[in-house]
Amino acid sequence: MAEQVSRQELSQFLKTRRARLAPADVGLPTGNARRIAGLRREEVAVLAGVGLTWYTWLEQGRPIQVSTPFLDNLARALRLSEAERAHLFALAQHRAPPMAPQPSPPGALKKVQAILDTIGSPAYARNGRFDVVAWNDANTRMFGDFASMPENERNLIRLMFSRPYHRKAMVNWEQDARNLVAKFRLSYGQAATDVAFSSLVQDMMECSADFRRMWADHEVTDIGEGVYVYRTRRHGTVAFQHSTLMPEVLPDLRIVIYLPVKSHGE
């Protein structure tokens, strides 16, 4: 069952990547008789230098095995980003390591908390499933207290799509939500058959039309930085430059830090 879900994910990913490329993007004639906006399967096969039948079967989600050169050629033909290429390999070969393959060393999370406590700006630590596992006081003062939430709700995906407060406070909610889903999707592909990931996706598909809409686009990214604009009655409108760090003590975690962006007048 899990393998079938992975093949379906791969199928939809390939279809969406193929559909976004116009013939002119890859040096092919457009013509007036085309019925689709994107590339045809045969065009992808020619550009990648692979067999049409084999590519068709892969896109259809059939249980076939493909080589590393095959996937590299496909990534090149579809003009995939590095994040998308990693996602392709994770889905087709399950080559990426599980999100939590090694046991945490004793006291590791306490060391992460100590790091967070020395940071004056809002900051938190999350795992690959985007569960928040630690945070500092500055984060609580600015964004609210994770400790007041049930532990199973301390998840960035759930908060983004299930709490109206977050939608109201985030000035660029649509783009911020898309970026979050794209980063999560990369982790989802790397996690392969992890039930915790698939159950979260299933829950969100059932409870959020916006999540379903964005999930269907199959966007992936590994960009960990950007600008986040937050607006509340208490703090007014505040812009943050957010950066993501990987603690050596727990490399499967990510520490996200929000640094206030000063206006030009300051």
MOMO-V684634 format. One record per run of one state. SS is the DSSP state (hx for helix, st for strand, lp for the rest). FROM is the first residue (numbers start at 1). LEN is the number of residues. If there is no record, write none. Layout:
ss = <SS:SS>
from = <FROM:FROM>
len = <LEN:LEN>
//
This chain:
ss = <lp:hx:lp:hx:lp:hx:lp:hx:lp:hx:lp:hx:lp:hx:lp:st:lp:st:lp:hx:lp:hx:lp:hx:lp:st:hx:lp:hx:st:lp:hx:lp:hx:lp:hx:lp:st:lp:st:lp:hx:lp:st:lp>
from = <1:2:20:23:27:41:49:52:60:68:78:82:94:108:118:123:127:131:136:137:144:146:149:151:154:155:156:163:164:170:171:173:192:195:208:209:216:226:233:236:246:248:251:254:261>
len = <1:18:3:4:14:8:3:8:8:10:4:12:14:10:5:4:4:5:1:7:2:3:2:3:1:1:7:1:6:1:2:19:3:13:1:7:10:7:3:10:2:3:3:7:6>
//
